[in-house]
Amino acid sequence: MTVKLRLAVAALLLFLVVMVDFTSRIMSVLADGVLVCGIVVLLWPVIKRNSLHNA
């Protein structure tokens, strides 16, 4: 019984390690996307103004 319990706990911990790594990767990609969108929103008026003057 103790061996099965230890194996189950070890398997659960390994699963949690993989899930935490996967979740942190997703959160990193989402945070990068938010930062890029913020930069585009801040620079959009400058980009539009320059494209109107060049046209």
PyMOL Python script that loads the backbone (N, CA, C, O; Angstrom):
from pymol import cmd

cmd.read_pdbstr("""\
ATOM      1  N   MET A   1       0.827  -1.198   0.000  1.00  0.00           N
ATOM      2  CA  MET A   1       0.000   0.000   0.000  1.00  0.00           C
ATOM      3  C   MET A   1       0.868   1.258   0.000  1.00  0.00           C
ATOM      4  O   MET A   1       0.576   2.209  -0.726  1.00  0.00           O
ATOM      5  N   THR A   2       1.912   1.272   0.793  1.00  0.00           N
ATOM      6  CA  THR A   2       2.769   2.443   0.893  1.00  0.00           C
ATOM      7  C   THR A   2       3.503   2.710  -0.418  1.00  0.00           C
ATOM      8  O   THR A   2       3.690   3.863  -0.807  1.00  0.00           O
ATOM      9  N   VAL A   3       3.918   1.642  -1.096  1.00  0.00           N
ATOM     10  CA  VAL A   3       4.638   1.800  -2.362  1.00  0.00           C
ATOM     11  C   VAL A   3       3.714   2.398  -3.414  1.00  0.00           C
ATOM     12  O   VAL A   3       4.124   3.281  -4.167  1.00  0.00           O
ATOM     13  N   LYS A   4       2.468   1.925  -3.474  1.00  0.00           N
ATOM     14  CA  LYS A   4       1.508   2.458  -4.441  1.00  0.00           C
ATOM     15  C   LYS A   4       1.206   3.921  -4.144  1.00  0.00           C
ATOM     16  O   LYS A   4       1.080   4.731  -5.063  1.00  0.00           O
ATOM     17  N   LEU A   5       1.090   4.256  -2.880  1.00  0.00           N
ATOM     18  CA  LEU A   5       0.822   5.642  -2.495  1.00  0.00           C
ATOM     19  C   LEU A   5       1.996   6.542  -2.882  1.00  0.00           C
ATOM     20  O   LEU A   5       1.797   7.644  -3.393  1.00  0.00           O
ATOM     21  N   ARG A   6       3.204   6.073  -2.639  1.00  0.00           N
ATOM     22  CA  ARG A   6       4.390   6.858  -3.008  1.00  0.00           C
ATOM     23  C   ARG A   6       4.478   7.048  -4.522  1.00  0.00           C
ATOM     24  O   ARG A   6       4.807   8.136  -4.996  1.00  0.00           O
ATOM     25  N   LEU A   7       4.186   5.994  -5.276  1.00  0.00           N
ATOM     26  CA  LEU A   7       4.205   6.109  -6.734  1.00  0.00           C
ATOM     27  C   LEU A   7       3.131   7.076  -7.227  1.00  0.00           C
ATOM     28  O   LEU A   7       3.363   7.859  -8.148  1.00  0.00           O
ATOM     29  N   ALA A   8       1.965   7.014  -6.610  1.00  0.00           N
ATOM     30  CA  ALA A   8       0.885   7.920  -6.993  1.00  0.00           C
ATOM     31  C   ALA A   8       1.258   9.370  -6.689  1.00  0.00           C
ATOM     32  O   ALA A   8       1.004  10.257  -7.504  1.00  0.00           O
ATOM     33  N   VAL A   9       1.850   9.615  -5.537  1.00  0.00           N
ATOM     34  CA  VAL A   9       2.262  10.977  -5.174  1.00  0.00           C
ATOM     35  C   VAL A   9       3.366  11.463  -6.108  1.00  0.00           C
ATOM     36  O   VAL A   9       3.354  12.619  -6.532  1.00  0.00           O
ATOM     37  N   ALA A  10       4.317  10.594  -6.432  1.00  0.00           N
ATOM     38  CA  ALA A  10       5.394  10.971  -7.350  1.00  0.00           C
ATOM     39  C   ALA A  10       4.837  11.296  -8.732  1.00  0.00           C
ATOM     40  O   ALA A  10       5.260  12.268  -9.358  1.00  0.00           O
ATOM     41  N   ALA A  11       3.892  10.490  -9.212  1.00  0.00           N
ATOM     42  CA  ALA A  11       3.273  10.746 -10.513  1.00  0.00           C
ATOM     43  C   ALA A  11       2.504  12.065 -10.493  1.00  0.00           C
ATOM     44  O   ALA A  11       2.556  12.828 -11.457  1.00  0.00           O
ATOM     45  N   LEU A  12       1.798  12.331  -9.409  1.00  0.00           N
ATOM     46  CA  LEU A  12       1.054  13.586  -9.280  1.00  0.00           C
ATOM     47  C   LEU A  12       2.002  14.781  -9.286  1.00  0.00           C
ATOM     48  O   LEU A  12       1.730  15.785  -9.943  1.00  0.00           O
ATOM     49  N   LEU A  13       3.104  14.680  -8.565  1.00  0.00           N
ATOM     50  CA  LEU A  13       4.063  15.780  -8.526  1.00  0.00           C
ATOM     51  C   LEU A  13       4.714  16.010  -9.888  1.00  0.00           C
ATOM     52  O   LEU A  13       4.921  17.156 -10.286  1.00  0.00           O
ATOM     53  N   LEU A  14       5.035  14.944 -10.601  1.00  0.00           N
ATOM     54  CA  LEU A  14       5.581  15.091 -11.949  1.00  0.00           C
ATOM     55  C   LEU A  14       4.575  15.759 -12.883  1.00  0.00           C
ATOM     56  O   LEU A  14       4.942  16.613 -13.690  1.00  0.00           O
ATOM     57  N   PHE A  15       3.314  15.369 -12.772  1.00  0.00           N
ATOM     58  CA  PHE A  15       2.261  15.991 -13.573  1.00  0.00           C
ATOM     59  C   PHE A  15       2.150  17.476 -13.248  1.00  0.00           C
ATOM     60  O   PHE A  15       2.018  18.297 -14.156  1.00  0.00           O
ATOM     61  N   LEU A  16       2.203  17.830 -11.968  1.00  0.00           N
ATOM     62  CA  LEU A  16       2.107  19.234 -11.571  1.00  0.00           C
ATOM     63  C   LEU A  16       3.297  20.046 -12.071  1.00  0.00           C
ATOM     64  O   LEU A  16       3.139  21.208 -12.444  1.00  0.00           O
ATOM     65  N   VAL A  17       4.484  19.445 -12.083  1.00  0.00           N
ATOM     66  CA  VAL A  17       5.665  20.142 -12.613  1.00  0.00           C
ATOM     67  C   VAL A  17       5.453  20.484 -14.079  1.00  0.00           C
ATOM     68  O   VAL A  17       5.738  21.603 -14.504  1.00  0.00           O
ATOM     69  N   VAL A  18       4.958  19.531 -14.850  1.00  0.00           N
ATOM     70  CA  VAL A  18       4.719  19.763 -16.275  1.00  0.00           C
ATOM     71  C   VAL A  18       3.642  20.824 -16.468  1.00  0.00           C
ATOM     72  O   VAL A  18       3.785  21.694 -17.327  1.00  0.00           O
ATOM     73  N   MET A  19       2.575  20.768 -15.691  1.00  0.00           N
ATOM     74  CA  MET A  19       1.487  21.733 -15.838  1.00  0.00           C
ATOM     75  C   MET A  19       1.925  23.145 -15.449  1.00  0.00           C
ATOM     76  O   MET A  19       1.524  24.110 -16.099  1.00  0.00           O
ATOM     77  N   VAL A  20       2.728  23.280 -14.417  1.00  0.00           N
ATOM     78  CA  VAL A  20       3.216  24.605 -14.018  1.00  0.00           C
ATOM     79  C   VAL A  20       4.105  25.184 -15.110  1.00  0.00           C
ATOM     80  O   VAL A  20       4.006  26.371 -15.422  1.00  0.00           O
ATOM     81  N   ASP A  21       4.968  24.368 -15.691  1.00  0.00           N
ATOM     82  CA  ASP A  21       5.839  24.836 -16.768  1.00  0.00           C
ATOM     83  C   ASP A  21       5.018  25.257 -17.975  1.00  0.00           C
ATOM     84  O   ASP A  21       5.284  26.302 -18.569  1.00  0.00           O
ATOM     85  N   PHE A  22       4.026  24.460 -18.345  1.00  0.00           N
ATOM     86  CA  PHE A  22       3.163  24.769 -19.484  1.00  0.00           C
ATOM     87  C   PHE A  22       2.384  26.050 -19.234  1.00  0.00           C
ATOM     88  O   PHE A  22       2.281  26.894 -20.124  1.00  0.00           O
ATOM     89  N   THR A  23       1.829  26.207 -18.024  1.00  0.00           N
ATOM     90  CA  THR A  23       1.047  27.391 -17.691  1.00  0.00           C
ATOM     91  C   THR A  23       1.923  28.637 -17.684  1.00  0.00           C
ATOM     92  O   THR A  23       1.495  29.690 -18.157  1.00  0.00           O
ATOM     93  N   SER A  24       3.126  28.540 -17.163  1.00  0.00           N
ATOM     94  CA  SER A  24       4.002  29.714 -17.141  1.00  0.00           C
ATOM     95  C   SER A  24       4.392  30.126 -18.555  1.00  0.00           C
ATOM     96  O   SER A  24       4.546  31.315 -18.833  1.00  0.00           O
ATOM     97  N   ARG A  25       4.553  29.158 -19.450  1.00  0.00           N
ATOM     98  CA  ARG A  25       4.878  29.484 -20.839  1.00  0.00           C
ATOM     99  C   ARG A  25       3.708  30.224 -21.493  1.00  0.00           C
ATOM    100  O   ARG A  25       3.917  31.203 -22.209  1.00  0.00           O
ATOM    101  N   ILE A  26       2.481  29.762 -21.252  1.00  0.00           N
ATOM    102  CA  ILE A  26       1.306  30.434 -21.809  1.00  0.00           C
ATOM    103  C   ILE A  26       1.187  31.849 -21.257  1.00  0.00           C
ATOM    104  O   ILE A  26       0.918  32.787 -22.007  1.00  0.00           O
ATOM    105  N   MET A  27       1.387  32.010 -19.948  1.00  0.00           N
ATOM    106  CA  MET A  27       1.293  33.333 -19.333  1.00  0.00           C
ATOM    107  C   MET A  27       2.374  34.264 -19.888  1.00  0.00           C
ATOM    108  O   MET A  27       2.121  35.456 -20.064  1.00  0.00           O
ATOM    109  N   SER A  28       3.550  33.752 -20.159  1.00  0.00           N
ATOM    110  CA  SER A  28       4.624  34.571 -20.724  1.00  0.00           C
ATOM    111  C   SER A  28       4.258  35.055 -22.122  1.00  0.00           C
ATOM    112  O   SER A  28       4.475  36.219 -22.455  1.00  0.00           O
ATOM    113  N   VAL A  29       3.704  34.167 -22.937  1.00  0.00           N
ATOM    114  CA  VAL A  29       3.296  34.550 -24.291  1.00  0.00           C
ATOM    115  C   VAL A  29       2.181  35.583 -24.232  1.00  0.00           C
ATOM    116  O   VAL A  29       2.198  36.551 -24.993  1.00  0.00           O
ATOM    117  N   LEU A  30       1.207  35.394 -23.338  1.00  0.00           N
ATOM    118  CA  LEU A  30       0.119  36.360 -23.214  1.00  0.00           C
ATOM    119  C   LEU A  30       0.623  37.715 -22.737  1.00  0.00           C
ATOM    120  O   LEU A  30       0.176  38.749 -23.234  1.00  0.00           O
ATOM    121  N   ALA A  31       1.538  37.727 -21.790  1.00  0.00           N
ATOM    122  CA  ALA A  31       2.093  38.992 -21.302  1.00  0.00           C
ATOM    123  C   ALA A  31       2.855  39.710 -22.416  1.00  0.00           C
ATOM    124  O   ALA A  31       2.755  40.930 -22.544  1.00  0.00           O
ATOM    125  N   ASP A  32       3.612  38.969 -23.217  1.00  0.00           N
ATOM    126  CA  ASP A  32       4.310  39.584 -24.350  1.00  0.00           C
ATOM    127  C   ASP A  32       3.317  40.182 -25.339  1.00  0.00           C
ATOM    128  O   ASP A  32       3.542  41.271 -25.867  1.00  0.00           O
ATOM    129  N   GLY A  33       2.225  39.475 -25.590  1.00  0.00           N
ATOM    130  CA  GLY A  33       1.198  39.987 -26.496  1.00  0.00           C
ATOM    131  C   GLY A  33       0.567  41.268 -25.985  1.00  0.00           C
ATOM    132  O   GLY A  33       0.316  42.189 -26.761  1.00  0.00           O
ATOM    133  N   VAL A  34       0.309  41.335 -24.688  1.00  0.00           N
ATOM    134  CA  VAL A  34      -0.269  42.546 -24.099  1.00  0.00           C
ATOM    135  C   VAL A  34       0.699  43.715 -24.241  1.00  0.00           C
ATOM    136  O   VAL A  34       0.283  44.826 -24.571  1.00  0.00           O
ATOM    137  N   LEU A  35       1.981  43.479 -23.996  1.00  0.00           N
ATOM    138  CA  LEU A  35       2.971  44.552 -24.135  1.00  0.00           C
ATOM    139  C   LEU A  35       3.076  45.043 -25.577  1.00  0.00           C
ATOM    140  O   LEU A  35       3.162  46.247 -25.815  1.00  0.00           O
ATOM    141  N   VAL A  36       3.068  44.129 -26.531  1.00  0.00           N
ATOM    142  CA  VAL A  36       3.144  44.524 -27.938  1.00  0.00           C
ATOM    143  C   VAL A  36       1.903  45.316 -28.335  1.00  0.00           C
ATOM    144  O   VAL A  36       2.017  46.321 -29.037  1.00  0.00           O
ATOM    145  N   CYS A  37       0.726  44.885 -27.900  1.00  0.00           N
ATOM    146  CA  CYS A  37      -0.506  45.622 -28.202  1.00  0.00           C
ATOM    147  C   CYS A  37      -0.468  47.018 -27.587  1.00  0.00           C
ATOM    148  O   CYS A  37      -0.911  47.981 -28.212  1.00  0.00           O
ATOM    149  N   GLY A  38       0.052  47.133 -26.378  1.00  0.00           N
ATOM    150  CA  GLY A  38       0.167  48.447 -25.741  1.00  0.00           C
ATOM    151  C   GLY A  38       1.087  49.369 -26.512  1.00  0.00           C
ATOM    152  O   GLY A  38       0.791  50.554 -26.668  1.00  0.00           O
ATOM    153  N   ILE A  39       2.207  48.839 -26.998  1.00  0.00           N
ATOM    154  CA  ILE A  39       3.131  49.656 -27.790  1.00  0.00           C
ATOM    155  C   ILE A  39       2.474  50.102 -29.088  1.00  0.00           C
ATOM    156  O   ILE A  39       2.620  51.256 -29.491  1.00  0.00           O
ATOM    157  N   VAL A  40       1.752  49.201 -29.746  1.00  0.00           N
ATOM    158  CA  VAL A  40       1.075  49.552 -30.997  1.00  0.00           C
ATOM    159  C   VAL A  40       0.019  50.619 -30.747  1.00  0.00           C
ATOM    160  O   VAL A  40      -0.109  51.556 -31.536  1.00  0.00           O
ATOM    161  N   VAL A  41      -0.738  50.492 -29.664  1.00  0.00           N
ATOM    162  CA  VAL A  41      -1.769  51.489 -29.350  1.00  0.00           C
ATOM    163  C   VAL A  41      -1.132  52.849 -29.084  1.00  0.00           C
ATOM    164  O   VAL A  41      -1.658  53.874 -29.515  1.00  0.00           O
ATOM    165  N   LEU A  42      -0.004  52.865 -28.378  1.00  0.00           N
ATOM    166  CA  LEU A  42       0.662  54.136 -28.093  1.00  0.00           C
ATOM    167  C   LEU A  42       1.255  54.780 -29.344  1.00  0.00           C
ATOM    168  O   LEU A  42       1.232  56.003 -29.479  1.00  0.00           O
ATOM    169  N   LEU A  43       1.779  53.975 -30.251  1.00  0.00           N
ATOM    170  CA  LEU A  43       2.441  54.513 -31.436  1.00  0.00           C
ATOM    171  C   LEU A  43       1.521  54.677 -32.639  1.00  0.00           C
ATOM    172  O   LEU A  43       1.935  55.256 -33.643  1.00  0.00           O
ATOM    173  N   TRP A  44       0.286  54.186 -32.570  1.00  0.00           N
ATOM    174  CA  TRP A  44      -0.615  54.239 -33.720  1.00  0.00           C
ATOM    175  C   TRP A  44      -0.850  55.663 -34.229  1.00  0.00           C
ATOM    176  O   TRP A  44      -0.802  55.874 -35.441  1.00  0.00           O
ATOM    177  N   PRO A  45      -1.102  56.657 -33.357  1.00  0.00           N
ATOM    178  CA  PRO A  45      -1.281  58.026 -33.879  1.00  0.00           C
ATOM    179  C   PRO A  45      -0.045  58.545 -34.619  1.00  0.00           C
ATOM    180  O   PRO A  45      -0.177  59.240 -35.626  1.00  0.00           O
ATOM    181  N   VAL A  46       1.137  58.219 -34.136  1.00  0.00           N
ATOM    182  CA  VAL A  46       2.367  58.654 -34.808  1.00  0.00           C
ATOM    183  C   VAL A  46       2.487  57.984 -36.169  1.00  0.00           C
ATOM    184  O   VAL A  46       2.858  58.628 -37.149  1.00  0.00           O
ATOM    185  N   ILE A  47       2.177  56.706 -36.232  1.00  0.00           N
ATOM    186  CA  ILE A  47       2.252  55.970 -37.497  1.00  0.00           C
ATOM    187  C   ILE A  47       1.241  56.527 -38.495  1.00  0.00           C
ATOM    188  O   ILE A  47       1.568  56.717 -39.666  1.00  0.00           O
ATOM    189  N   LYS A  48       0.026  56.789 -38.046  1.00  0.00           N
ATOM    190  CA  LYS A  48      -1.013  57.312 -38.940  1.00  0.00           C
ATOM    191  C   LYS A  48      -0.650  58.710 -39.435  1.00  0.00           C
ATOM    192  O   LYS A  48      -0.855  59.028 -40.607  1.00  0.00           O
ATOM    193  N   ARG A  49      -0.108  59.549 -38.539  1.00  0.00           N
ATOM    194  CA  ARG A  49       0.255  60.912 -38.926  1.00  0.00           C
ATOM    195  C   ARG A  49       1.362  60.886 -39.977  1.00  0.00           C
ATOM    196  O   ARG A  49       1.310  61.639 -40.950  1.00  0.00           O
ATOM    197  N   ASN A  50       2.357  60.029 -39.788  1.00  0.00           N
ATOM    198  CA  ASN A  50       3.449  59.934 -40.758  1.00  0.00           C
ATOM    199  C   ASN A  50       2.977  59.380 -42.091  1.00  0.00           C
ATOM    200  O   ASN A  50       3.458  59.810 -43.139  1.00  0.00           O
ATOM    201  N   SER A  51       2.051  58.443 -42.075  1.00  0.00           N
ATOM    202  CA  SER A  51       1.576  57.872 -43.336  1.00  0.00           C
ATOM    203  C   SER A  51       0.709  58.876 -44.089  1.00  0.00           C
ATOM    204  O   SER A  51       0.674  58.843 -45.319  1.00  0.00           O
ATOM    205  N   LEU A  52       0.002  59.773 -43.385  1.00  0.00           N
ATOM    206  CA  LEU A  52      -0.806  60.791 -44.059  1.00  0.00           C
ATOM    207  C   LEU A  52       0.083  61.863 -44.684  1.00  0.00           C
ATOM    208  O   LEU A  52      -0.234  62.375 -45.758  1.00  0.00           O
ATOM    209  N   HIS A  53       1.181  62.208 -44.033  1.00  0.00           N
ATOM    210  CA  HIS A  53       2.083  63.216 -44.581  1.00  0.00           C
ATOM    211  C   HIS A  53       2.869  62.687 -45.771  1.00  0.00           C
ATOM    212  O   HIS A  53       3.226  63.450 -46.668  1.00  0.00           O
ATOM    213  N   ASN A  54       3.137  61.403 -45.786  1.00  0.00           N
ATOM    214  CA  ASN A  54       3.909  60.810 -46.880  1.00  0.00           C
ATOM    215  C   ASN A  54       3.052  60.499 -48.100  1.00  0.00           C
ATOM    216  O   ASN A  54       3.589  60.309 -49.191  1.00  0.00           O
ATOM    217  N   ALA A  55       1.738  60.444 -47.939  1.00  0.00           N
ATOM    218  CA  ALA A  55       0.860  60.059 -49.046  1.00  0.00           C
ATOM    219  C   ALA A  55       0.619  61.200 -50.006  1.00  0.00           C
ATOM    220  O   ALA A  55      -0.100  61.036 -50.992  1.00  0.00           O
TER     221      ALA A  55
END
""", "prot")
cmd.dss("prot")
cmd.show_as("cartoon", "prot")
cmd.util.cbc("prot")
cmd.orient("prot")
